[in-house]
């Protein structure tokens, strides 16, 4: 089985219409590659000056970024920019229970799902035309990533060493 490179994954997402940009990745010493020993968002924050605002589907730009930073994690812009909103499920803060409540109400359908490197999940949905704002703490352990937000995408590496992976459909 061939390992997909981060550049090829970023290009694939761009072909889907998802705007991408490079994020810092874990360094060999287990810290964030940004070099800040007190990094508040290790291996999850933008490598580019304007962050999510620079997210693009431009192949040449993506090629340039992942030539410069071969192991950069991949950020996908959410909301109108890519046409997706993401429900970020954090089980450590009750996200599985909150998600189960939503599912019991019929509020969550089967969708594209990513297992995060830190043990959570990202559920992808089409963004509404009128847009949707980010909402941290939508419910316990659930955040909504919408306009001007982003998520870390496969095959990125979490600071713990875990990989982000697409979940296979049941």
Backbone torsions as a table, in degrees:
resi	resn	phi	psi	omega
1	UNK	NA	130.5	-178.9
2	UNK	-84.3	134.2	176.4
3	UNK	-79.2	127.6	177.9
4	UNK	-77.4	136.0	178.5
5	UNK	-79.0	159.9	178.4
6	UNK	-66.5	-36.1	177.1
7	UNK	-60.3	-47.8	-179.3
8	UNK	-64.8	-36.7	176.7
9	UNK	-64.6	-45.0	179.2
10	UNK	-60.8	-41.6	177.9
11	UNK	-64.9	-39.0	177.6
12	UNK	-61.8	-45.9	179.3
13	UNK	-61.5	-41.9	179.5
14	UNK	-61.2	-38.6	178.0
15	UNK	-65.3	-25.8	175.2
16	UNK	-77.0	-11.2	-176.9
17	UNK	97.0	8.4	178.9
18	UNK	-91.9	122.0	179.1
19	UNK	-75.7	131.7	-175.6
20	UNK	-123.2	163.6	174.9
21	UNK	-159.7	157.2	-175.6
22	UNK	-81.3	142.9	175.3
23	UNK	-116.8	157.2	172.2
24	UNK	-63.1	153.9	-179.8
25	UNK	-119.8	167.5	175.6
26	UNK	-65.2	142.2	175.3
27	UNK	-88.2	166.3	-179.6
28	UNK	-59.3	-26.9	-178.9
29	UNK	-84.6	6.7	178.8
30	UNK	84.5	1.9	178.1
31	UNK	-100.1	174.8	174.3
32	UNK	-71.7	141.9	-179.3
33	UNK	-70.0	-4.3	176.4
34	UNK	-70.5	-17.3	177.4
35	UNK	90.3	-6.0	179.0
36	UNK	-84.5	112.5	-178.4
37	UNK	-64.5	-17.4	178.3
38	UNK	-111.0	28.7	-177.9
39	UNK	-51.2	124.2	-178.3
40	UNK	-78.0	-13.9	-178.8
41	UNK	-141.6	62.4	-172.6
42	UNK	-59.3	129.8	177.2
43	UNK	63.3	22.0	179.6
44	UNK	-134.4	1.8	-175.9
45	UNK	-110.7	156.6	-172.2
46	UNK	-63.7	142.7	172.2
47	UNK	-85.9	-20.3	-176.8
48	UNK	-97.1	148.3	-171.1
49	UNK	-53.6	-43.4	-174.9
50	UNK	-101.8	14.3	172.8
51	UNK	51.7	-132.7	-174.8
52	UNK	-59.0	-24.4	178.6
53	UNK	-65.6	-21.1	178.1
54	UNK	-92.1	-2.9	-179.3
55	UNK	-55.0	140.0	-172.9
56	UNK	-148.6	162.7	169.5
57	UNK	-108.6	6.4	-178.3
58	UNK	-70.6	114.9	-174.9
59	UNK	-59.8	-42.1	-178.5
60	UNK	-63.0	-41.6	179.8
61	UNK	-65.6	-42.6	179.5
62	UNK	-63.7	-44.1	176.6
63	UNK	-57.7	-43.6	-179.1
64	UNK	-62.5	-47.7	-178.5
65	UNK	-60.4	-49.2	-175.3
66	UNK	-81.7	-4.5	166.4
67	UNK	-80.6	-40.3	179.0
68	UNK	-70.1	-41.2	-177.2
69	UNK	-127.7	79.6	-173.3
70	UNK	-56.0	-36.2	-175.8
71	UNK	-100.2	10.9	-179.3
72	UNK	-56.7	136.7	171.4
73	UNK	-66.1	163.2	-175.6
74	UNK	-109.2	126.9	171.8
75	UNK	-103.7	135.4	173.3
76	UNK	-111.0	123.5	175.8
77	UNK	-66.8	137.6	178.5
78	UNK	-105.9	173.1	-179.8
79	UNK	84.3	-154.3	-175.7
80	UNK	-57.5	-32.9	-174.8
81	UNK	-59.1	-36.9	-179.9
82	UNK	-116.5	-8.4	179.5
83	UNK	80.7	16.1	178.6
84	UNK	-131.9	148.1	166.6
85	UNK	-118.0	150.9	-175.2
86	UNK	-127.5	131.2	171.8
87	UNK	-92.3	116.1	-176.8
88	UNK	-95.6	114.5	-175.0
89	UNK	-104.7	118.3	179.3
90	UNK	-113.5	100.1	-176.9
91	UNK	-61.0	-28.9	-178.7
92	UNK	-65.6	-18.8	-179.9
93	UNK	-116.2	24.0	176.1
94	UNK	89.7	12.5	-177.3
95	UNK	-61.8	-38.6	179.5
96	UNK	-63.2	-41.1	179.4
97	UNK	-66.1	-45.1	178.6
98	UNK	-62.4	-41.7	178.9
99	UNK	-63.9	-41.2	177.9
100	UNK	-60.2	-38.3	177.3
101	UNK	-62.8	-44.3	178.4
102	UNK	-64.0	-42.3	179.5
103	UNK	-63.6	-38.8	179.4
104	UNK	-63.3	-29.0	177.8
105	UNK	-85.4	-3.2	-177.9
106	UNK	77.2	18.7	-175.3
107	UNK	-87.4	-8.4	-179.5
108	UNK	-127.0	124.8	178.8
109	UNK	-99.6	165.7	173.4
110	UNK	-61.8	138.7	-175.6
111	UNK	-154.7	178.3	175.2
112	UNK	-66.3	131.6	-175.0
113	UNK	-133.0	139.0	176.8
114	UNK	-117.5	134.9	171.5
115	UNK	-89.6	125.0	-177.9
116	UNK	-80.8	160.3	179.5
117	UNK	-67.6	-15.7	-179.2
118	UNK	-101.2	9.2	176.7
119	UNK	97.3	4.5	177.6
120	UNK	-99.5	-164.9	-180.0
121	UNK	-142.1	150.8	171.3
122	UNK	-119.5	123.3	176.6
123	UNK	-106.5	121.8	-176.0
124	UNK	-95.6	135.4	177.6
125	UNK	-135.4	156.1	174.5
126	UNK	-65.7	137.6	179.0
127	UNK	-75.3	139.0	175.4
128	UNK	-69.0	148.9	-177.5
129	UNK	-57.7	-35.3	-178.2
130	UNK	-77.9	-3.4	179.7
131	UNK	87.2	168.6	179.6
132	UNK	-152.5	128.1	-179.1
133	UNK	-78.1	159.9	171.3
134	UNK	-66.4	145.4	177.0
135	UNK	-143.9	103.5	175.9
136	UNK	-80.2	133.8	-179.6
137	UNK	72.9	34.9	175.7
138	UNK	-51.0	-44.1	170.5
139	UNK	-146.5	166.5	178.4
140	UNK	-52.9	123.6	178.0
141	UNK	76.1	7.9	179.5
142	UNK	-124.0	127.5	173.3
143	UNK	-121.6	146.9	174.9
144	UNK	-105.2	127.8	176.2
145	UNK	-106.0	109.8	-178.2
146	UNK	-124.8	-137.5	-176.5
147	UNK	-54.5	131.5	179.9
148	UNK	66.4	15.8	175.0
149	UNK	-106.5	-179.0	176.4
150	UNK	-160.2	163.7	174.4
151	UNK	-130.8	158.2	173.7
152	UNK	-84.2	136.6	-173.6
153	UNK	-119.0	155.8	174.7
154	UNK	-60.1	148.8	-0.2
155	UNK	-95.0	43.3	179.7
156	UNK	-62.2	162.4	-179.6
157	UNK	-114.5	130.0	175.8
158	UNK	-73.2	158.2	-179.5
159	UNK	-59.4	-24.6	178.6
160	UNK	-79.0	-8.8	-177.4
161	UNK	100.0	-11.4	177.2
162	UNK	-69.8	149.7	-179.1
163	UNK	-99.2	144.9	169.4
164	UNK	-79.6	132.5	-176.3
165	UNK	-140.3	143.7	172.5
166	UNK	-73.4	134.6	177.6
167	UNK	-82.8	134.7	178.4
168	UNK	-72.8	142.5	179.8
169	UNK	-64.2	144.6	178.4
170	UNK	-69.7	NA	NA
